[in-house]
Amino acid sequence: MEAFIRHAIEAVQNAFGTRIERILGSGGGLLVVLDRVDAEADRLAAAISGQVPVALIDPRTLSGLRRLGDASPIARAHPLVEPTEDRRNLQEPKLRSRAREKLRGAEVLIQQACPVPAMDLLLGALLACAAVRAEQETPPTPQQTGIWLYSEALPKGILTQDEAGLLMRALALSQGAEAIPDALLRDLAADVARFVAETG
């Protein structure tokens, strides 16, 4: 069981990265405290859950449950992973760290044979990195991307022709993600990983 828990912790860390506040052990499962919990995070947690169930909670909910004392469902939860102060201080700018999180999440979902949400995350990682390159606070939406590429990103040299081509390829593949061959999805993920790494 210890090996299963260790494997689950590694999968959680790979999927959520710096978003993790702490990881608690509770009743044979993992209770992961994230900076925020949304539908995308829930999908990832469900994909990770196997021998060891993974539940997500945000810090505010955790504080509320702790106020219940012994009556709380987390009363017997014990810490397994606590972030160090250095790690908190070295967190990346929000958009860049979000791109890395989306890429990690996509890689987990590709392994779980979930192409549609994986494709959404790969496209999200690309758009977040494109916004970092353009020094924008919010990425363009998929609907805005084509116009943004040809009116700003390419004329101003924010992206190269190859990088713009990668974005357009991801947009095109996302239209039919449910039928995308696994090899094509993995090739795209590798190219997205390079783009994210080159963004710094």
C-alpha positions in Angstrom: 0.0 0.0 0.0 2.9 2.3 0.8 4.2 1.9 -2.8 0.8 2.8 -4.2 0.6 5.9 -2.0 4.1 7.0 -3.1 3.1 6.5 -6.7 -0.1 8.5 -6.3 1.8 11.3 -4.6 4.2 11.5 -7.5 1.3 11.5 -10.0 -0.4 14.3 -8.1 2.9 16.4 -8.0 3.4 15.8 -11.7 -0.2 16.9 -12.5 -0.5 19.9 -10.3 3.0 21.2 -9.6 3.2 24.5 -7.7 -0.6 24.7 -7.2 -0.3 22.1 -4.4 -0.5 23.7 -0.9 -0.1 20.4 0.9 -1.0 16.7 0.6 -2.7 14.9 3.5 -3.3 11.2 4.0 -6.8 10.4 5.0 -8.5 6.9 5.2 -6.2 5.2 2.7 -6.6 8.1 0.2 -4.9 11.4 -0.6 -6.5 14.8 0.3 -4.8 17.3 -2.0 -5.0 21.0 -1.0 -4.8 23.1 -4.1 -4.8 26.9 -4.6 -8.1 26.5 -6.4 -10.3 23.6 -7.3 -12.1 23.6 -10.7 -13.7 21.1 -13.1 -10.3 20.7 -14.9 -8.6 19.8 -11.7 -11.3 17.3 -10.7 -10.9 15.6 -14.1 -7.2 15.2 -13.5 -7.8 13.9 -9.9 -10.2 11.3 -11.3 -7.7 10.2 -13.9 -5.0 9.8 -11.2 -7.2 7.9 -8.8 -6.6 4.1 -8.9 -5.6 2.0 -6.0 -5.4 5.2 -4.0 -8.4 7.6 -4.3 -7.5 11.3 -4.7 -9.8 14.1 -3.5 -9.2 17.8 -3.9 -9.9 20.7 -1.6 -9.1 24.4 -1.5 -7.4 26.1 1.5 -10.6 27.9 2.6 -12.7 24.7 2.8 -9.8 23.0 4.7 -9.8 25.8 7.2 -13.6 25.5 7.6 -13.4 21.7 8.2 -10.6 22.2 10.8 -12.9 24.4 12.8 -15.2 21.4 13.3 -12.4 19.7 15.4 -13.0 16.0 16.1 -16.3 16.1 14.2 -14.5 17.0 11.0 -14.2 14.4 8.3 -10.5 15.3 8.1 -9.8 15.0 11.9 -7.6 12.0 11.4 -5.9 13.3 8.2 -2.1 13.5 8.5 0.4 15.6 6.4 2.4 13.7 3.8 3.8 16.6 1.8 4.2 20.2 3.0 5.8 22.8 0.6 9.0 24.4 1.8 9.3 28.1 2.2 11.9 28.2 -0.6 9.4 26.6 -2.9 6.7 29.1 -2.1 9.1 32.0 -2.7 10.3 30.6 -6.0 7.0 30.3 -7.7 6.9 31.3 -11.3 4.8 34.1 -12.8 1.2 33.0 -12.9 0.8 32.5 -16.7 4.0 30.6 -17.1 3.3 28.3 -14.2 -0.2 27.8 -15.5 1.2 26.7 -18.9 3.5 24.2 -17.1 0.5 22.9 -15.1 -1.6 22.4 -18.2 1.2 20.6 -20.0 1.7 18.2 -17.0 -2.0 17.7 -16.8 -2.2 16.9 -20.6 0.6 14.4 -20.2 -1.3 12.6 -17.5 -4.5 12.5 -19.5 -2.6 11.3 -22.6 -1.4 8.3 -20.6 -5.0 7.7 -19.4 -6.2 7.8 -23.1 -8.3 10.9 -22.6 -7.6 12.9 -25.8 -10.3 15.6 -25.6 -9.4 17.1 -22.2 -5.7 16.5 -23.0 -6.0 18.5 -26.3 -7.8 21.3 -24.4 -4.9 21.5 -21.9 -2.2 21.5 -24.7 -4.0 24.3 -26.5 -4.3 26.2 -23.2 -0.6 25.8 -22.4 0.3 27.1 -25.9 -2.0 30.2 -25.5 -0.7 30.9 -22.0 2.9 30.8 -23.3 2.0 33.0 -26.3 0.6 35.6 -23.8 3.9 35.4 -21.8 5.9 36.1 -25.0 3.6 39.1 -25.8 3.8 40.3 -22.2 0.0 40.1 -21.9 -1.8 39.3 -18.6 -4.4 37.1 -20.3 -4.0 34.7 -23.2 -6.1 35.1 -26.4 -9.1 32.8 -26.6 -9.1 30.0 -29.3 -11.6 32.1 -31.3 -9.3 35.2 -31.2 -6.1 33.3 -31.9 -6.0 33.4 -35.7 -6.6 37.2 -35.9 -4.1 37.8 -33.0 -1.4 35.8 -34.8 -1.7 37.6 -38.1 -2.4 41.1 -36.7 0.1 41.2 -33.8 2.2 38.1 -33.0 3.8 37.6 -36.5 4.1 41.3 -37.5 5.7 42.3 -34.2 8.0 39.2 -34.1 6.4 37.9 -30.9 6.2 34.4 -32.5 8.2 32.8 -35.3 6.4 31.3 -38.4 7.1 27.8 -36.9 5.6 28.8 -33.5 2.5 30.3 -35.2 2.2 27.1 -37.2 2.3 25.1 -34.0 -0.5 27.1 -32.6 -2.6 26.8 -35.8 -1.9 23.0 -35.8 -3.2 22.7 -32.2 -6.3 24.7 -33.0 -7.0 22.5 -36.0 -6.5 19.3 -34.1 -8.7 20.5 -31.2 -11.7 20.7 -33.6 -11.7 16.8 -33.9 -9.9 15.9 -30.7 -12.1 12.9 -30.0 -10.8 11.1 -33.1 -7.1 12.2 -32.9 -4.6 9.3 -33.3 -2.5 8.7 -30.2 0.8 9.2 -32.1 -0.4 12.6 -33.5 -1.4 13.7 -30.0 1.9 12.6 -28.5 3.9 14.4 -31.3 1.9 17.6 -30.6 2.5 17.2 -26.8 6.3 17.0 -27.4 6.2 20.1 -29.6 4.2 22.0 -27.0 6.7 20.9 -24.3 9.5 22.4 -26.3 7.6 25.6 -26.8 6.8 25.9 -23.1 10.5 25.2 -22.2 11.7 27.8 -24.6 9.4 30.3 -23.1 11.4 30.0 -19.9 
